């Protein structure tokens, strides 16, 4: 490790800067891979959920990908128009709809998955290949923990917690 890498006064040692650069690089490359899919990355996430087993309802998908249910409805409509997904009544709750990939949706998902695998390989290429699984496992651990904590789930509650009290 060089002196510059250890010096916390340099931007390249800032976690926020590092995450931001990686995020922007990933988004830019993945947008190219997903450009023809309605909703881009969000559409891919919905398609991924629709390919999964067991099938999931719209509410569960909205919660998992962090998108408003109304926005999700429009996105599913767009995917449905392209015959990539269908909605079926949920046998456990007739008011709920399960989102299921069609055969065309499974093919489209597989093509996008392969393209994103190439994007990921490009982004992770500076790492020794033996280190990639450990890096991905640590990143998954961090992401899952952050998703669980999600301190900004209710911004009103957060604002009330940080307001000074009159004492």
Buried (B, 14 or more C-beta within 10 A) or exposed (E): EEEEEEEEEEEEEEEEEEEEEEEEEBEEBBEEBBEEBBBBBBBBBBBBBBBBEEBBBBBBBBEBBEBEEEEBBEBBEBBBEBEBBBBEEBEEEEEBBBBBBBEEBBEBBEEBBEBBEEBBEEBBEEEEEEEBEEEEEEEEEEEEEEEEEEEEEEEEEEEEEEEEEEE
